[in-house]
Amino acid sequence: MNNMKQKNITKHFDQPLALPIKKIITESSRVKTFVFDFDFPGEPGQFVMTWIPGFDEKPFGIIKKDNEGFMISVAAVGEATKAMHLMEEGDLLGFRGPYGSTFTIPSKGEIVAFVAGGYGMVPLSYLAQEARKAEAEVHLFLGARNKDELLFKAWMEEIGVELHSSTDDGSEGYKGFNTDLFQEHVVKREERKEKSFDRVYVVGPEIMEMKIAKTCYEYDIQFEVSLERYMKCGMGLCGQCCVDPTGWRMCVEGPVLTGEKLQQVSEFGKYHRTGSGKIEKYPFADKIVKI
């Protein structure tokens, strides 16, 4: 399996396309979804560069929900995204893209697992929809701080995803981390000699992705991960999102990498680069058993 080969997207916007906001949905106290009446191209795992007038341009994962259209979900964490949360229906946002590599769509009858931590559910939601259309059996290990931050829970239940929720505070589902819940599930399947997952898809904080990767390597399960790195241009020109030692650009060769490809990224779980290009070591880097 070689996820370096991207799908052929017929439409592509390399200059900002201004779109009015059709609808704004409040998902939680920190996340809003912006809906647009436009058939924007893109596949699960890809992203758009979004221009927030007067502030900045930021990458966001593509969501294309049936009967809703093109959407992006945004957490208010910085100046630009907080400004977006103050926008109203009818206001304009600029879009370039789609960019990046894609997730593999499961085949009919495959048993797959999605592991999403917090905002990681955003790119996985579109994939889950397409996986269910393909008649794959989907298990979702959805983790958040509390039950109010379990993104797209109702949507996932509606399309027939088997939900395994976990919350840090125990307000819903398993009390603890979804990484532990996933590992327990894999171990039980092994003990019962049940078929393992055909593939696992992982999106979330890097410490979470690293733990899931370790479990998948241990039990020989294929997996794909979306690796977040600071992006400036989104189209492979600036080199800001390159990873060591391969030099792969996460806006072109990534952000979706297979487990096989991920083994070649030496910085995974150890460090990343800030907006200035400075290497910043993860505080958890020395506290986890290396994969």
N, C-alpha and C positions, 0 to 999 in steps of 0.2 A: 504494500500500500504506500503510495507516494503522494502526500498532500501538497507537495511543491507544485503540482500541476493544477492550476486554477481553472474553474469553469469558464467557458467563453461567454462573457456578458456582452450582449449586443449593444446596449446603451451604456453610455458612460459620460458623466459630467465632470470635466476638469476645471471648469470655471463656475463660480457659485451660481446656483439656481435659487432664486428667491421664492419662497413658498409661504403663504399665509397660514397661520395656525387655525385649523378647523375646530379643534376641541382640545380641552385640557382636562386630564383625569388625575385627581389626587389619589395616589396609590398608598401613601403613608405620610407621616409627618416630614419625611426627608426626600421622598421621591414623587415626581410628577411625570405623567406620560403626555407627550405632545403628538396629536394626530393631524395628518395632512391629507387633503383630498388630491392625491397625486400618486400615480403608479410608478414609484421610484424603483429602479432595478436593484437587484442585490440578492444574495443567497445567505443562508444561515452561517454565521461566523464572521461575515464581512461587516464593515463599518462605513460611516460617512463622516467627513469633516464638516462640522457645523459652525457657521459664522454667526456669532452673537453681536449684532451691530453696536459699536461703541465700546466693545470689550475685547473679545478674543475669538479664536477659532479652536474648537475642541473636537476630538473623535468620540463618536457614540455608536454603539452597536445597532444594526438594522433590525427592526421588528416589522413583519408584515402579517397582520392578523386578519383572518378571513372576515369579511363583512365590515372591516374597519379601515383597512388600507395601510399605508406607510406610517410608522410611528417610531419615536425614540423615547426612551425613559431616562430621566435625568435626576441624579441625586444632588442636592444643594450642598456642595462641599467647598467651593471656592468662589471668588468674586464673580466670574463669568456665569457659573451655574446658578448662583444665587440671583443674579440678574435675570436669568431665564425664568426662574420661579415667580418673578414679579410681572412677567409678560402676560398679555391677555389674548383671547381669541381674536383673530384678525391681524395680529402683529406678524411681521415678517422675520423669517430666519433664512440664512443662506446655506446651501448644501453642495458639496462636491463628493463625487464618488460614483459607484461603490468601490472600496479598496480592500485589499487583503485576501488571504486564503479562506477557504470554506471548510465547514465540517462535512464529514461523510454522512450522507443520508442513509439510515439503516434500511435493510431490505425486509420484505414481508416475512414474518415469522421469527425475526431476530429478537433476542432478549437483550436490551441495552439498559444502562444505568446513566442517569444524569446526576452529577454532584454540583450543586450550586450554593455558593456562600454569599449571602447578602445581595449586592447588585449583580452578582454573577448570573442570576436568573434571567437577566435582560436578554443576552444573546442566546441563551438556551431555550427561551420560550418559543421563539420562531422555529428552532430546530425540533422541539417537542411536537409542535403542530404538524410539521412535515413528516416526522417519524410516525405519528399516528395515522396520517393519511396513507403512508406506505404499509400500514398494518403491522408495525413492529410493536412488541411488548415493551413499554417504557416504565422504568422505575425511577422516580425522582427523589433524591435525597436533598431536601431543601432545608437549608439552615439559616437562621437569623437570630438577632439579639432577643426578640420577643415575637409573639404571635402577630402583632400589628405590622411587622416588617417582613412577613412571609409573602414575597411578591408573586402575583399572578396565581395564587393558590386556587381560586375559584375557576379560573380559565383552564388550568391544568386538570382539575377534576372533571370539568365539563367535557374535555376531549378524551377522557379515559386513561389518563396517566395514573399509575399506582403511586401514591404519595407516601413518603417516609419523612415526616417533618421532625425538625429538632430546633430547640430554642435554648439560648444560654440560660435564661431564667426559668425554664420549665413551664412557661405559660401555655405551651402547646406541644404535644408530641414528646419526643425523647428529650430529657434534660441533659444538655451537653452539646458536644460538637458533632456535626454531621460526618466528619471524618471517622469518628469512633463508631457511629451508627452504621456507616457503610462497611467498615471493616468487620463488624459483628455479623452483618448480613452475609458478606462473602464467606466468612468462616463457617457459618451455619449451612450455607449451600454446599460447601465442601464436605462437611461432616455428614450431611444427608445424601451425598453423592449426586446432587442435582446438577444440572447443566449450569456452568458458570455464565457470566455475562459475555455476550459476543463482543461488546465494545463498551467502553465507559467514556463519557464526555465530562470534562471538568472545567469550571470557570469560577474563580473567586480569588480571595487573597492568596498570595504566593505560598504562605506557610501551609494553607489548606491544600493547595494544588500539589505541593511537595509531599504531603502525607498520603494523599490519594495515589500519587505516582508510585510511592514506595510500596503500597499495598498491591497495586496492579502489577508491578515488576515481580513482586514476591509470588503472586499467584498466576503469573503468565497470562494476564488479561490485556488485550489490546486497548489502548486509550488515546484520546485526543484532548489537548489542553489549549486554552486560549491564553497566551502569555502577554500580559500587559507591560508595555514599555512607553516611556514618554515620546509622544509623536508631535512633530512640528508641521511637516509638509504633507504627510499622509500618502505620498506617491513614490517614495524611495529616493528622493534627491538629496536630502540633507544629511542622512546617515545618523540622525539622532537616536533612532530606535534600534540600531545594530546590536547584536548580542555576540559575546565572546565564546569561543574563538572563531566561529564560522563567518561572522560578519553578516549573517542573515538580517535583513531588515524586517521588523515585525509588521510593517505596513505593506510589505510585498510578499516575502516568503512566509510571513506569519500574518496575523497573530495565531492562527491555528496550526499547531504542530502535533505530529503523532508522537507516541511514546518513544519510538525508535529515533526520531529526529531530536527529541528533547534530550536524549542521552548525550548528544553532541554539544549541548549548550552548557558550558562549564559554570556560567554565572548563575544558573537557575538555583534559587533558594539561598544564594550567597550574597549577591549585591545587584544593584541596578544603577542607572545614571540619572541624575537630576536634570532639570531643564537647562542647566549651564554645562552639562556634560560631565560633571564631577561624579566619581564613583561613590556610592553610598551603600555601605554594608547593612544588611538586614540585622536588626537586633536579635533575631532568633537563630541566626546562621550557625552559631556554635552550640545550640541547645537541642538540635535535631539529629537523629541518626542519619548519616548521609545515604543517599540512594545510589 
